[in-house]
Amino acid sequence: MYTSYIGKKFLDAWNSREGRNLTARTFFDEIMFPVFFNSEKHLLHVSNSPFFQSLSAKDIESGVPEPEIRRANLHNNIKNKKPNASIYVGYGAEESTATTSGQLTNMPGEISEDDMYASWIGESLACGVGGGFYLLFDDTSILFQCFDGWSIYRTFLTQTPKVKDRQIETWNGQWLNHRLNGGDVLDFNPETEERNDPKKGKIHAIPGISWSRLVLALSKSYSSQDMTMYVYNLSSTNTTLGFINVKIHEIRTLFEARDKYFIDQKNSVLSDNQIVLLEAHFKFYRACEMGALGLRALEPSKLRDYAPQRDPKKAKDFKINDEQSNKQFHLYKLWIYAMLNKSELLQLSGQIATLLRNYETSSADRGKSTAKQFSSEVRNATNLRIFLDKLAELIGHYPGAATPELHTQIESLVKMPSDQFPLFVTLIRFEYSFQEAQNRS
């Protein structure tokens, strides 16, 4: 199982860093157990494991501390039972007919005790994201950052008794995101949400971090390489999405477009800390269906509300009326700029928006309502042919606008991939709204 592979990889790196030579079992006993399980509240949940099951009356009457009994039971199960999900994290259930009995094989191969202990280490380094999925990164620097958060999670649980335990994966996701964004222990305040527990009443749980925020934070710290992550979920029915590539170099174009086109907003509305708050339109599962997490998967949430519509009456214009809407407006524009990545198209969108506004305000002979209708048709064009016909008509009213530079820009538009055309028209709509907001102010 991949949890075992990651556990072994991390253990090798940890031994090298610390000058030790611990086995996976010894690491579990000396490093993990005191932090994870030697308390009433555990950091990790492994279904049907000895740390989840009730103790027998004989065990309780023995006088041995409960955590020690549970650890001894785990050691005994690993030694004497065949591999199953309760002792080999991520593996199938002991019974082949169970709902979590997948990922089994008839291929020859032996699973060692070391593999099983390593799987506990690997699972404890997974990062939970919104949607209930866990991510395992094959990168030792990320694994060490998750490891560094274990003891902090233990302290957090001790100091906040109303917080749900056994959430190491979602904790790791929030902690890693915080560290990648330059935070430290002193300023870490994990997000929690109130939930109703049948036995404990109202508690606070640690939700998974938004996947878009995490990959944007990764792109800040790992600018020179792409990254592969293993995506899965362990619950009543295990799910595996497999290996998903994160296109770090592609996502970096958001920051590069900011530096190129929005340099005056770099330290205000489009700072790094603002960009990494971008919320994606696609849920994590749907984004993974694209085959990789890149710039397209990061389409901002609700951007489609402001895209061109076949029925202009349904078209929605963006309103800039406060600081928050101004920040969202610039994030929308930034993502479209990064997707188009053609300075000619960006210039053309602004020029067309200006021509449309001039056409509306200075065409007394054509009538205001007619001019408004024409402007709406341009800003809601749904295909390139209709748009070019309208654009030719618009330029016909402003002969001076037909410069060689404009022709070059239109050539870039014609060569643009067809699936990007709606983004270009949306950008015109944003430029139009921005100019209107400036005029009102």
C-alpha positions in Angstrom: 0.0 0.0 0.0 1.1 3.5 -0.7 0.8 4.5 3.0 3.5 2.0 3.7 5.7 3.3 0.9 5.4 6.9 2.2 6.0 5.7 5.8 9.2 4.0 4.9 10.4 6.9 2.8 9.8 9.3 5.6 11.4 7.0 8.2 14.6 6.7 6.1 14.8 10.5 5.8 14.1 10.9 9.6 16.7 8.3 10.5 19.2 10.1 8.3 18.4 13.5 9.8 18.4 12.3 13.4 21.4 9.9 13.1 19.2 7.0 14.2 18.4 3.6 12.8 14.9 3.0 14.0 12.7 0.3 12.5 9.1 1.2 11.7 7.9 -0.6 14.8 10.4 1.2 17.0 9.5 4.5 15.5 5.8 3.8 16.2 6.6 2.9 19.9 9.1 5.7 20.6 7.9 8.6 18.5 4.3 8.0 17.4 2.7 6.3 20.4 3.4 8.9 23.0 2.0 11.7 20.8 -0.9 9.8 19.1 -2.3 7.3 21.5 -1.0 7.7 25.0 -4.0 9.8 26.0 -7.8 9.5 26.1 -7.9 11.6 22.9 -6.2 10.0 19.9 -4.7 11.8 16.9 -5.4 9.1 14.3 -8.5 6.9 13.6 -8.0 3.5 12.1 -11.3 1.6 11.9 -11.5 -1.6 13.9 -7.9 -1.2 15.2 -7.2 -2.0 18.8 -7.1 1.8 19.5 -10.7 1.9 18.4 -12.1 -1.2 20.0 -13.4 -1.6 23.5 -11.2 -3.4 26.1 -12.2 -6.6 27.8 -13.0 -6.7 31.5 -9.9 -8.8 32.0 -7.7 -6.2 30.4 -9.2 -3.4 32.4 -8.8 -5.4 35.7 -5.1 -6.0 34.9 -4.2 -2.6 36.2 -2.1 -1.9 33.0 -2.9 1.6 31.6 -5.4 1.4 28.7 -3.1 2.9 26.1 -0.5 0.3 26.9 -3.0 -2.5 26.6 -4.2 -1.2 23.2 -0.6 -0.9 21.9 0.1 -4.5 23.0 -3.0 -5.7 21.3 -1.9 -4.0 18.1 1.5 -5.6 18.3 -0.1 -9.0 18.8 -2.5 -8.5 15.9 0.3 -7.5 13.5 2.3 -10.5 14.5 -0.4 -13.1 14.4 -3.2 -11.9 12.1 -3.2 -11.8 8.3 -2.9 -8.2 6.9 -6.2 -6.3 7.0 -7.3 -2.6 7.3 -7.3 -2.6 11.1 -3.5 -3.2 11.3 -2.3 -2.3 7.7 -3.7 1.2 7.1 -5.2 1.5 3.6 -5.4 -2.2 3.0 -8.6 -4.2 2.4 -10.9 -5.6 5.1 -10.1 -9.0 6.6 -13.3 -10.4 5.0 -13.2 -10.4 1.2 -16.9 -9.6 1.0 -16.7 -6.4 3.1 -17.2 -3.0 1.5 -13.6 -2.0 2.2 -12.1 -5.2 0.8 -10.9 -3.7 -2.5 -7.3 -3.2 -3.6 -6.5 -6.8 -3.1 -4.5 -8.9 -5.5 -3.7 -12.5 -6.3 -0.2 -11.6 -7.4 2.5 -13.2 -5.3 4.1 -11.0 -2.7 4.7 -11.0 1.0 3.6 -8.2 3.4 6.0 -7.8 6.3 5.4 -6.5 9.8 7.6 -3.6 8.9 5.2 -2.8 6.0 2.2 -2.7 8.4 3.9 -0.4 11.0 5.1 1.9 8.2 1.5 2.3 7.0 0.6 3.9 10.3 3.4 6.4 9.8 2.4 7.1 6.2 -1.3 7.6 7.0 -0.3 10.1 9.7 1.5 12.2 7.1 -1.6 12.4 4.8 -3.3 15.8 4.2 -7.1 16.0 4.2 -8.8 18.4 1.9 -12.4 19.5 1.6 -14.5 16.7 0.1 -13.2 14.0 2.4 -10.1 13.0 0.4 -6.5 12.5 1.6 -3.4 13.4 -0.2 0.0 11.8 0.2 3.0 13.7 -1.2 6.2 11.9 -2.3 8.3 14.8 -1.1 10.3 14.6 2.1 10.2 18.3 2.8 6.4 18.2 2.8 6.4 15.1 5.0 8.7 16.7 7.5 6.4 19.8 7.7 3.5 17.5 8.4 5.6 15.6 11.0 6.5 18.9 12.8 2.7 19.5 13.3 2.1 16.3 15.2 3.1 17.6 18.6 1.3 20.9 18.0 -1.9 19.0 17.3 -1.5 17.1 20.6 -1.1 20.4 22.4 -4.1 21.8 20.6 -6.3 18.9 21.6 -5.1 19.1 25.2 -5.9 22.9 25.4 -9.2 22.7 23.6 -11.3 19.9 25.0 -14.3 20.6 22.9 -12.4 19.9 19.6 -13.0 16.5 18.0 -9.9 14.2 18.1 -8.6 11.7 15.5 -8.4 14.2 12.7 -4.6 14.1 12.0 -5.2 14.2 8.2 -7.3 17.4 8.1 -5.0 18.9 10.7 -2.0 18.2 8.5 -3.8 19.9 5.5 -4.4 23.1 7.5 -1.0 23.0 9.2 0.8 22.5 5.9 -1.1 25.3 4.2 -0.2 27.6 7.1 3.5 26.7 6.9 3.7 27.0 3.2 2.3 30.5 3.5 5.0 31.5 5.9 3.2 31.0 9.2 4.6 29.5 12.4 3.3 27.9 15.6 2.5 31.2 17.3 0.2 32.5 14.7 -1.5 29.2 13.8 -5.2 29.3 14.5 -6.8 26.2 12.7 -10.3 26.6 11.3 -13.0 24.7 13.1 -16.7 24.1 12.5 -19.4 23.3 15.0 -21.0 19.9 14.7 -23.5 17.8 16.7 -22.1 14.6 18.2 -24.8 12.1 19.3 -22.9 11.4 22.5 -21.0 14.6 23.2 -23.4 17.2 22.0 -21.9 20.2 20.2 -18.2 19.8 19.4 -15.8 21.6 17.1 -14.3 19.6 14.2 -11.3 20.5 12.0 -12.5 20.6 8.4 -10.4 19.8 5.4 -8.6 22.8 3.8 -9.8 24.0 0.5 -7.9 22.0 -2.2 -7.4 25.2 -4.3 -5.8 27.0 -1.3 -3.4 24.1 -0.7 -2.2 23.8 -4.3 -1.8 27.6 -4.6 0.3 27.5 -1.4 2.4 24.6 -2.9 3.0 26.6 -6.1 4.5 29.4 -4.0 7.0 27.2 -2.3 7.8 24.7 -5.2 8.0 27.0 -8.2 10.4 25.0 -10.2 8.8 21.5 -10.3 5.5 19.8 -10.8 4.3 17.4 -8.1 2.5 14.1 -7.9 0.2 13.2 -5.1 -1.7 10.0 -4.2 -5.4 10.7 -3.6 -7.7 8.4 -1.6 -10.3 8.2 1.1 -10.7 5.7 3.9 -14.2 5.3 5.3 -17.1 2.9 5.2 -16.2 2.3 1.5 -12.6 3.1 0.5 -12.0 5.2 -2.6 -8.9 5.6 -4.6 -8.4 8.3 -7.2 -4.8 7.3 -7.8 -1.9 9.5 -8.7 -2.8 13.1 -9.7 -0.3 15.6 -11.0 -0.2 19.1 -9.7 1.0 21.4 -12.5 3.0 23.8 -10.3 4.7 25.5 -13.2 1.3 26.3 -14.8 -0.3 27.5 -11.5 2.7 29.8 -11.1 1.5 31.8 -14.0 -1.1 33.4 -11.7 1.7 35.0 -9.8 3.7 35.8 -12.9 0.6 37.4 -14.6 0.2 39.5 -11.4 3.8 40.7 -11.6 3.4 41.4 -15.3 0.0 43.0 -15.6 -1.0 44.1 -12.1 2.3 45.3 -10.7 0.6 48.3 -9.0 -1.7 45.9 -7.2 1.0 43.5 -6.1 1.2 44.8 -2.5 -2.5 45.6 -2.1 -5.5 43.7 -3.7 -3.4 41.0 -5.4 -0.8 40.2 -2.8 0.4 36.6 -2.5 -1.8 36.1 0.6 -4.8 37.3 -1.4 -4.2 35.1 -4.4 -3.9 31.9 -2.3 -7.4 32.6 -0.9 -8.9 31.9 -4.4 -11.8 29.5 -4.1 -12.2 27.2 -7.1 -15.4 26.5 -9.0 -14.7 22.8 -9.2 -15.1 20.5 -6.2 -12.0 18.3 -5.6 -13.3 15.1 -7.2 -14.4 17.0 -10.3 -11.1 18.8 -10.6 -9.3 15.4 -10.4 -11.4 14.1 -13.2 -9.4 16.6 -15.4 -6.4 14.3 -15.0 -4.3 17.0 -13.4 -4.7 20.0 -11.2 -3.6 23.0 -13.2 -4.7 26.5 -14.0 -7.9 25.5 -15.6 -9.0 23.5 -12.6 -8.6 26.7 -10.5 -11.4 28.5 -12.3 -12.6 30.9 -9.6 -15.9 30.1 -8.0 -18.9 32.0 -9.4 -17.0 33.5 -12.3 -19.4 31.8 -14.7 -22.2 34.1 -13.3 -20.6 37.0 -15.2 -19.8 35.1 -18.4 -21.7 36.0 -21.7 -25.3 34.5 -21.9 -27.3 33.5 -24.9 -30.2 35.4 -23.3 -28.8 38.9 -22.6 -31.5 39.4 -20.0 -29.8 36.7 -17.9 -26.4 38.4 -18.1 -25.0 39.5 -14.8 -22.7 42.4 -14.5 -20.1 42.6 -11.8 -20.7 45.4 -9.3 -17.7 46.9 -7.5 -19.1 48.5 -4.4 -16.7 47.7 -1.5 -13.2 46.4 -0.8 -14.1 42.8 -0.8 -15.9 43.0 -4.2 -12.8 44.9 -5.6 -10.5 42.1 -4.5 -12.8 39.4 -6.0 -13.0 41.4 -9.2 -9.2 41.6 -9.6 -8.9 37.8 -8.8 -11.3 37.1 -11.6 -9.4 39.3 -14.0 -6.1 37.8 -12.9 -7.2 34.2 -13.6 -8.5 35.1 -17.1 -5.2 37.0 -17.8 -3.2 34.0 -16.8 -5.4 31.7 -19.0 -5.3 33.9 -22.1 -1.6 34.9 -21.5 -1.6 37.1 -24.6 -0.9 40.8 -24.0 -2.6 41.6 -27.4 -5.9 40.1 -26.2 -5.7 41.9 -22.9 -5.2 45.2 -24.6 -8.0 44.5 -27.1 -10.5 43.7 -24.3 -9.9 47.1 -22.7 -10.0 48.9 -26.0 -13.3 47.3 -27.0 -14.8 48.1 -23.6 -13.8 51.8 -24.1 -15.3 51.8 -27.6 -18.6 50.4 -26.3 -18.9 52.9 -23.6 -18.1 55.8 -26.0 -20.6 54.4 -28.4 -23.3 54.4 -25.7 -22.7 57.9 -24.5 -21.9 59.8 -27.7 -24.3 58.3 -30.3 -27.2 60.7 -30.0 -28.3 60.1 -33.6 -28.7 56.4 -33.0 -30.7 56.6 -29.8 -29.6 55.6 -26.4 -31.6 52.4 -26.2 -30.3 51.2 -29.5 -26.8 51.8 -28.5 -27.3 50.0 -25.2 -28.8 47.0 -27.0 -25.9 46.8 -29.4 -23.4 47.1 -26.6 -25.1 44.2 -24.8 -25.0 42.1 -27.9 -21.3 42.5 -28.2 -20.7 41.7 -24.5 -22.8 38.6 -24.8 -21.5 37.2 -28.1 -21.3 33.4 -27.7 -19.2 32.6 -30.7 -16.3 34.3 -32.6 -18.2 34.8 -35.9 -21.0 36.9 -34.3 -18.5 38.8 -32.2 -16.3 39.7 -35.2 -19.3 40.9 -37.2 -20.4 43.1 -34.3 -16.8 44.3 -33.8 -16.5 45.3 -37.4 -19.7 47.3 -37.1 -18.4 49.0 -33.9 -15.1 49.9 -35.5 -17.0 51.3 -38.5 -18.3 54.1 -36.2 -14.7 54.9 -35.1 -12.5 54.8 -38.2 -9.6 56.2 -36.2 -9.6 53.0 -34.0 -8.6 50.8 -37.0 -4.9 51.0 -36.3 -2.2 48.4 -37.3 -2.0 47.6 -33.6 -5.7 46.8 -33.5 -5.4 44.5 -36.6 -2.6 42.6 -34.8 -4.7 42.2 -31.7 -7.6 40.9 -33.8 -5.3 38.4 -35.5 -4.4 37.0 -32.0 -8.1 36.8 -31.3 -8.8 34.8 -34.4 -6.0 32.4 -33.6 -7.1 31.9 -30.0 -8.4 28.4 -29.1 -12.2 28.3 -29.3 -12.7 27.2 -25.7 -11.0 30.5 -24.6 -13.3 32.7 -26.5 -15.9 32.9 -23.6 -13.1 34.0 -21.3 -12.1 36.8 -23.6 -15.7 38.1 -23.8 -16.0 37.8 -20.0 -12.9 39.9 -19.7 -14.5 42.6 -21.9 -17.5 42.5 -19.6 -15.2 43.0 -16.6 -13.3 45.9 -18.3 -16.7 47.5 -19.1 -17.9 47.2 -15.5 -14.6 48.6 -14.2 -14.8 51.6 -16.5 -18.4 52.2 -15.4 -17.4 52.0 -11.8 -14.6 54.5 -12.3 -17.0 56.9 -14.1 -19.4 56.7 -11.2 -16.6 57.5 -8.8 
